[in-house]
Amino acid sequence: MSRKSRSIEDILPLSPLQEGLIFHSVYDDSGADIYTVQLVFDVEGTLDSAALHTAAQALVRRHTNLRAGFRQRKTGEWVQVVLGDAPPSWTETDLAGLPEADREAEAERIITEDRAHRFDIGRPPLLRFTLIRLAPERHRLALAVHHAVLDGWSLPVLLRELLALYVSRGDADALPRPRPYREYLAWLAGRDRSAALDAWTHAFEDFDEPSRIAPAAPGRTPVVPDKVEFSLPAEATRVLADRARTLGVTLNTVVQGAWGLALSHLLGRTDIAFGVTVSGRPGDLAGVEDMVGLFINTLPLRLRLDPAESLGDLLRRLQREQSALLEYQYLGLADLQRAIGKGELFDTSMVFENYPLDSAGLDSSADVGGLRLASAQSRSAIHYTYGLVAHPGEELRFRLDFQSDLVDRESAEALAGRLVRVLEAVAGDPGVRVGGVEVLSDAERGLVLGEWIDTSRDVPVAGLP
């Protein structure tokens, strides 16, 4: 056996979403890879950078999938190759000697360049660390990772372990044995694909055509998206959450329904589809909540709108329809769309991000090994024309990503406003009929009912034959 072959610990298949992400990563390998995820946070206190480096190395040794790269076999099939040893990239920069304004600007430049730097998906680990010293007792740590390796729910798990390994100087004996990602892949292999395909094709029976904002462009390369950020005030969020409880639906369902109604007006159709990201962590796989890896999946949500139906009834129906598909959320999007036979069903998506970053100690009061961690920011992106990210909390916060070469900022801001108005309608009176919800702003409504249909003109007086 060669030295190279001895370094390979395992060869694994890909999960459904990994297949999609790898496709987008290799489709155009010249520009930025939008699926490089970055987590950035500040570390206050006396930091031992050598101990943190040791912890990062121990973290990668602990999880097999963090040592995985992606290779294509001669058959065309993609697999993930796990190496026995794959030390992560570690970079340290000292900016403490710069004036404060220059310090922050340079730190932001370094962080931005770090995220723009592509991973070679065939050379693990697809994870790197950048540590910036801003002052004797203040550092900024950026963790960049390819999305094909892990999902958002994995981040707090990863960070809790990184902090524990920092305190223990890389000794993992006190941590529970991690469940390897291959156990999830084995669970996937045991699913009934035929039953899943039947369920999804039934759900999209008589669906007419894909729901696209922008025309299909097979040769187009996605760009790093621009974004619009907005939120519901705390009181409006509280009222909306109360309405959801009264209706017997989740806040996620409320946002899905509101997003669908806003898209329906934009598309001018009452039967639409958009992508939703689901956690993908099966409840019957013990310990899955603490596993590190890519479990999420993006699947189509079909929403049929009846103008005579109340908002509350629409949301309850939507939740019932989605609940019926819960046990089939493991199917890959490409396989599903082939079975339905309508091509790509959507070019918009939404995700309700409820993974608890604060549980990793990332809040202003956390104290880990004499350190205080704060100001966590997660930076990720999507390739869809519009991608809505919802963050629950005291205020319901949103980020609307958009491909700026397909839609402009004004259009994105208008769509964000329509979503807020629908949510306010649900909070105000879920008994109102869907057709009675005022989605347009006053300015938009004035444009439609005024300028666009202004048919006044002088007509000569004459008899009708």
Summary of the structure (lengths in Angstrom):
residues: 465
radius of gyration: 24.7
end to end distance: 98.1
largest distance: 99.7
contacts: 1398
relative contact order: 0.15
helix: 39%
strand: 22%
